[in-house]
Amino acid sequence: MDNNEKKGQQGQLQLELPQDVAQGEYANFAIISHSSSDFVIDFARVMPGMPKAPVRSRVILAPEHAKRLLGALQENIMRYEHEFGPIKIPNQEPRTISPFNVGKGEA
């Protein structure tokens, strides 16, 4: 095994996916907030007729990782739309973007 093969094997990250996590969580609503050091994304499931939407999962990211996630999502949406066609969002109204000092947004 040459030096390049060793580097390739050492540089690979292996993910472990526990069975209870592999099931996933369905979310149809997300709230994103941030501070100077973190982005927090809360994923919830909104159901018709239910007054509360429980948060199903919370992901906390460093700003650099949030930006990487944004890029990865953009790339994957482009690939998806190339293969399956445009993703249509019904009844989408123009969005307003809150000033940065508010620290909250919706997606």
N, C-alpha and C positions, 0 to 999 in steps of 0.2 A: 504494500500500500504506500503510495507516494504521499508527500507532504500536503498536496492539495486535497486529496481524498480525506486525510485526517481532519483538515480544517473544515471541510464540508460536513463531516459527521459530527464534529464537535459543535458546529454552529447551528445545527438543527434543533428546534424546540419541539418537544413532543407534548401534546396536550392530552390531558386525562379528562374524559367526559363521564362523570358519574351518572348512573342510570336515572336517578331522580331529577337531575338537571337536564338530561337528554330529552325529556318530555317537553321542555320549553314552557314558556308562559305566553299566552296570547294577550296582546295589549293593543288597544285602538285609540289611545290617548297618551300623550307625553307632555310633561312640563319640564322645562330646562331652566335652571338658575345657575348663577356663577358667583364666585368671589375672585379675588386677585390670584388665588392659588388653585382653585378647583372649579370644574363644571360638574353639576349634579343633574342627572336625568332620572326623573321618576316616571315609570311606566304604569299605566292604570288601564282598567277595563271598564268602559262606560256601557251600562246596560239600560235599555229603554225602561222607563218607569221606576228606576232605582234612584233614590235621592243622593246616594253617595257612590263614589267610584273608588274602591280600595286600590291603593298602590300595590302592585304585584311584584315590582322589582325596582331597585334603586342602583344606578351605576354612577360611580364617582370617578372622574377622570382629571388628570393634569391637563392644563391648557394645550400642551403639545400633543397629547394623545387625543384630545377632542378634535383638534384640527386634522390629525391623521384619520380619525373616524369619519369626519366630514368628507375628506378626499376619497376614502374607500367606499363610502356610500354613493358619492357622485359617480365614481367609476363603475360600480355595480349596477346602478340605475341605468347608466348609458348602455351597458352590456345587455341588461334585461330588455330595454326598449328596442335595441337593435334586433334582438331575437324574437320578441313577442309583440312589439308595437308600443306606441306611447301609453304611458300610464295616465288615465284620465281621472281628474278629481272633480266629481260633480258638485255643482253649486259653490264653487270656490269664489270667495269674495277677495278683493284686494286686501293684502295684509299690511298692517302698520307695524313698524319695528320700534320697540320701546327704546328710549335712550339708554346708553350703557350704564348709567348710574342707577337705574331701576333694578337691574340684575335678574329680571325674570322675562320669560317668553314662553310661547306655546308652540308645539309642533304636532 
